[in-house]
Amino acid sequence: MPQVHWIMSNGDRVSDDVNDGTNLMDAAQMNGIPGVAGECGGCLSCATCHVYVDEVWLAACPPMDEVENAMLDIVIAPRQSGSRLSCQLMASAALDGIVLHVPD
């Protein structure tokens, strides 16, 4: 099982093993991560699951599609180079150990 690490803006850290194929928004909600609302349920229509992928993990992430890119233009927290919607990232061996920073 891949491990995911979430780091909150206050420095608190939560880590958990996540089943392969689980999107990281669902994993965040299962772990009670504040700030990952996922109001649309992962349908790529709300941008409330915005996270910052730690820079060392960006290359391991799948490419962003046009819809996700457009949705990141409406996020509340500032868009950064590591901005992704966690509903579009799936737990996998390639992302084992990924670090996600949760914006305020």
C-alpha positions in Angstrom: 0.0 0.0 0.0 1.4 3.4 -0.9 1.9 5.8 1.9 0.7 9.5 1.7 1.9 12.3 3.9 -0.2 15.4 4.4 1.3 18.5 6.0 -1.0 21.2 7.3 -0.2 24.9 7.1 0.5 24.8 10.9 3.1 22.1 10.4 1.0 19.2 11.7 1.6 16.0 9.8 -0.7 13.0 9.1 0.5 9.9 7.3 -1.5 6.9 6.2 -1.3 3.8 3.9 -3.8 4.2 1.1 -5.2 1.5 -1.2 -3.9 1.5 -4.7 -6.3 3.4 -7.0 -7.8 5.5 -4.2 -7.9 9.1 -5.2 -6.0 11.3 -2.7 -9.0 13.5 -2.0 -11.0 10.5 -0.7 -7.9 9.4 1.3 -7.7 12.9 2.9 -11.3 12.8 3.8 -11.0 9.3 5.3 -8.1 10.7 7.5 -10.0 13.8 8.5 -7.6 16.2 6.8 -8.9 19.7 7.3 -9.0 21.9 4.2 -9.6 19.1 1.7 -13.4 19.5 1.3 -14.0 17.8 -2.0 -17.5 19.3 -2.2 -18.1 17.8 -5.7 -17.2 14.3 -4.6 -14.2 14.2 -7.0 -16.1 15.2 -10.1 -13.5 17.9 -11.0 -16.0 20.7 -10.7 -15.3 22.6 -7.4 -11.5 22.8 -6.8 -12.0 22.4 -3.0 -9.5 19.5 -2.8 -6.6 21.8 -3.8 -3.2 20.7 -2.4 0.4 21.6 -3.1 2.5 18.6 -4.2 5.9 18.7 -2.7 8.3 19.7 -5.4 10.3 16.5 -5.2 7.1 14.6 -6.1 5.9 16.7 -9.1 7.7 14.6 -11.8 6.1 11.4 -10.4 2.6 12.8 -10.7 0.6 12.1 -13.9 0.2 15.1 -16.2 -2.5 17.6 -15.5 -5.3 17.7 -18.0 -6.9 20.9 -19.4 -10.0 20.7 -17.1 -7.9 20.4 -13.9 -5.6 23.2 -15.1 -8.6 25.5 -15.6 -10.1 24.6 -12.3 -6.9 25.5 -10.6 -7.5 29.1 -11.8 -10.4 29.4 -9.4 -8.9 28.0 -6.2 -9.1 30.1 -3.0 -5.5 29.6 -1.9 -2.9 31.0 -4.3 -2.0 28.7 -7.2 1.6 27.6 -7.0 3.9 25.4 -9.2 2.9 22.3 -7.2 -0.8 23.0 -7.2 -3.0 20.0 -8.0 -6.5 18.8 -7.3 -6.2 15.8 -5.0 -9.2 14.1 -6.7 -7.1 13.7 -9.8 -4.2 12.0 -8.0 -4.5 8.2 -7.4 -2.5 6.3 -4.9 0.0 4.1 -6.6 3.5 2.6 -6.2 4.9 5.5 -8.2 3.5 7.9 -5.6 4.4 5.9 -2.5 5.6 8.4 0.1 4.2 11.5 -1.7 4.0 14.6 0.4 1.0 16.9 0.0 0.9 20.4 1.6 -2.6 21.5 2.5 -3.2 25.2 2.0 -5.0 27.4 4.5 
